[in-house]
Amino acid sequence: MTQLSGGLIDRGRTIRFRFDGKDYQGHPGDTLASALLANGVTLMGRSFKYHRPRGVFSAGSEEPNALVELRTGARREPNTRATVVELFDGLEASSQNRWPSLKHDFMAVNDLFANFFAAGFYYKTFMWPRAFWEKIYEPAIRKAAGLGSLSFQADPDAYDKGFLHCDLLVIGGGAAGLAAALTAGRAGARVILADEDFRLGGRLLAETHLLDGAPATRWIDRVQAELDSLPNVRVMTRTTVWGAFDHGVYGAVERVSDHLPDPNGAVRQTLWRITAQRTVLAAGATERHIPFANNDRPGVMLAGAVRAYANRWAALPDGPVAIFTNNDDGHRTALDLAEKGVTIAGVVDARPDARSLGRYQLFAGGMVTDTKGRHGLTRIEVAQNGQTTWLDCGALGVSGGWNPNVHIASHHRGRPVWDDGLQAFVPGEGGPVGLSAAGAAAGQGATGAALASGAAVAQAALAAIGVDAALPDLPQAESEFTAPHPVWHVPGKGRAWVDFQNDVTVKDVKLAHQENLRPVEHLKRWTTLGMATDQGKTANVTALAVMAELTGQSIQNTGTTIFRPPYTPVSMSVLGGGDTGANFRPRRLTPTHKWAKAQGAVFIEVGQWMRAQYFPRPGETTWRQTVDREVLATRKGVGICDVTTLGKVDVQGADAAEFLDRIYANAMKSLKVGMVRYGLMLREDGHACDDGTCARLADDHYVVTTTTAQAGPVYRHMEYARQCLWPELDVQLISTTDAWAQIAIAGPNARKLLERVVDGVDLSNEAFPIMACASLTVCQGLRARLFRISFSGELAYELAVPARYGNALIQRLIEVGADLGAVPYGTEALGVMRIERAMPQATS
Amino acid sequence: MLIPHPLLGLRDAQEFTYLGDARLIDRPNGMAENAAEAFHDYVYLRDNPAGVHRELWFHEQGDRSWLIVTRDTTTHEILGAELARDVALTRRGALSEGGAQA
């Protein structure tokens, strides 16, 4: 390990962590990747297909290689990027896709057969016999190739979701984002500033540029303090805005306690739905590399990442550092490292006219053509003017220019456009409404330009919503920028990786071209380029530039694949936002639930409702015994059942009869007051859609019931008919399903039992015949509705009381009916009785 | 998505249930001579335009009003929302006036 001074880590405190069973130490401010580098660990993973040894490649969320499993047991999380894992005390991580160990991976034998595993290999080879694909080939391939594995246990952590609203959402807290937030914050606009990192500053944290002659962190701290002091500004670190949705809605995930050893009951992550009037995308840029033979050894990294590890985390792989670049930015890494006393093995610059910017060996017009080192880089081969030399080095920083992070601007089918001057794709037309890009995300990557662009774009965005904002005083900063020289890969025989995560090489791109899979979307699917956790952030543009070279088309015409959310992986748990298990959907309890539970009822889910299925008694060993008893008791004496879940709609108005006549297939206008009629509802195409009863309580007052499952849809349909089809009718509707507890009383003793609770109403067959209904009172003054309807063919009634009296009513009925043999029965007995009477079962 | 409810202001689309083409409110007269044909068209034939579309949304988790929302199906831009009842009544008025003139 190369020990460096400085860095934004707190050396006063030590953090202990484990990687692959070995103990290490790091400091607050470290990521897992920086701490591993500082401990001399460069081998961090194995590649997807060939199981090649891989080390960390980047210093951010674009990381293709350093994927690890985090934590143990039920908290195990596969495929986390070591580059964005904030170090915490007791962190346990392990490498994945290797067996038995990272250094000795049995499946590395795949690498010897690499010629067989070229793009499209699986599609071409495992075609026959057809039935083998699903059962044999695919499982075997999935096992051999791949990423981390799941714990297969329930996620023990809590998640939450929330809603936020703002005038201006600023995505990214680097130079441009901070300038934008400051501009809007001072103007009094409601601002949300979100950044995926745990510290504000973005790329400024990785650079040594001075702002107003002082380290950038001083300006960052000052701006952060001011933003924190403004009540109209909300700064959200550890928050990734991962997608743009319709009407200015953005999805964001805040990692609330991912950086703690154990959330300890607190929410682990929160899913935010942010509604923003305007948005500034200040997401920065991602460096691209230049593929050359054997460019995937641990130690080969992005030049900007090498610089970030040195400057921000004071960590570097062992040995001298070499640079391969096609632009001036690569030289900056050499300069920063030389300043820190690191030996520079040489700067290989593909530009024939490259100038040296410091004291190091320059290979102008040179290319890196090969590398050596089994588990970590030891040497690189440099070709210059037809000569080749080998240089010893422990790390190679590669810079092929920077790709603006156009992702969020390219959701909603926004298409990035190629800028020849910048040699990069910048956000184009048609992206999310109200979003504009600033800073490096818009191709304004030099610090001074990024600051100015952030402020100006925010000012314009606010003007569009009627907020006047003044440009803030911005610090003096460098503003140098040179576009990269278009060198997209180093020609040669060896395998040159374009997409590290999916093991896609320049050869695979050539093969796709040869097999006429040339459009970028085909290229992606045929080679798997740009898939999986990194979505090709360090690979896509390079690959399509290689394809453009092969087809002779321009890069603009070659185009990019469609950008889709999420920007970085989002866990299913946080998308669920805590709505799991019992919280997955609302659970509705009947008014008699408490009583039924006390009776030991077994419940069954019916849609959202929990209904009593049967009421076991001591000595009954099977449900069948219980149900048989309930059926016989009902047939001989009287059974009592909660039927509240059936939908109820109250229909009132002068035209109520006319309305129901039109709603039902059968007539309801002719129904006499005080009577009930069965009703059948049809869809417009004539299919039966629901049935129930319709009771006429007064000339202008009906109560209709629906099936349990269709209560919502039927009410919706009735409102539709009332508002959209026949608005001229004088009729009002309200759903009263939850307002009335309804209890069925069935069996030969039903009338006797009822006579004991109703207040002075003649229930004789003559006075209250089949299908009669009435509003009355029970239990000395409680208002109620009584219907003589039978669900199971017995002498039966349904008695409704205001919902809050349901629990008391069922108790009273059982009590006063004890000598009549009154027993409760559940949905199971109800079904049995209906079947025995050859009545249709509910289709729900 | 946000829907500008004429009475309640901007509401999240999650509060609503979608039905379909707003032309469903023009239900044919079942007693008319060509009713079978008219109902065939009404029940089975729908336009599926790429662009501006008027459609019925029900504010189920809200005030239970049916809205006619004008939406661009290619961009999801919402160009307006009216109470379906008002639209239906206006149409009825226009139709009966037309009828009176005829």
Chai-1 contact restraints between the chains, C-beta under 6 A:
chainA,res_idxA,chainB,res_idxB,connection_type,confidence,min_distance_angstrom,max_distance_angstrom,comment,restraint_id
A,D246,B,M1,contact,1.0,0.0,6.0,A-B,restraint_1
A,D246,B,H76,contact,1.0,0.0,6.0,A-B,restraint_2
A,H247,B,M1,contact,1.0,0.0,6.0,A-B,restraint_3
A,H247,B,L2,contact,1.0,0.0,6.0,A-B,restraint_4
A,E684,B,V43,contact,1.0,0.0,6.0,A-B,restraint_5
A,D685,B,V43,contact,1.0,0.0,6.0,A-B,restraint_6
A,R716,B,F58,contact,1.0,0.0,6.0,A-B,restraint_7
A,E719,B,R64,contact,1.0,0.0,6.0,A-B,restraint_8
A,Y720,B,W66,contact,1.0,0.0,6.0,A-B,restraint_9
A,Q723,B,W66,contact,1.0,0.0,6.0,A-B,restraint_10
A,Q723,B,A84,contact,1.0,0.0,6.0,A-B,restraint_11
A,Q723,B,R85,contact,1.0,0.0,6.0,A-B,restraint_12
A,C724,B,I25,contact,1.0,0.0,6.0,A-B,restraint_13
A,C724,B,W66,contact,1.0,0.0,6.0,A-B,restraint_14
A,C724,B,A84,contact,1.0,0.0,6.0,A-B,restraint_15
A,C724,B,A88,contact,1.0,0.0,6.0,A-B,restraint_16
A,L725,B,R27,contact,1.0,0.0,6.0,A-B,restraint_17
A,P727,B,R85,contact,1.0,0.0,6.0,A-B,restraint_18
A,P727,B,A88,contact,1.0,0.0,6.0,A-B,restraint_19
A,P727,B,L89,contact,1.0,0.0,6.0,A-B,restraint_20
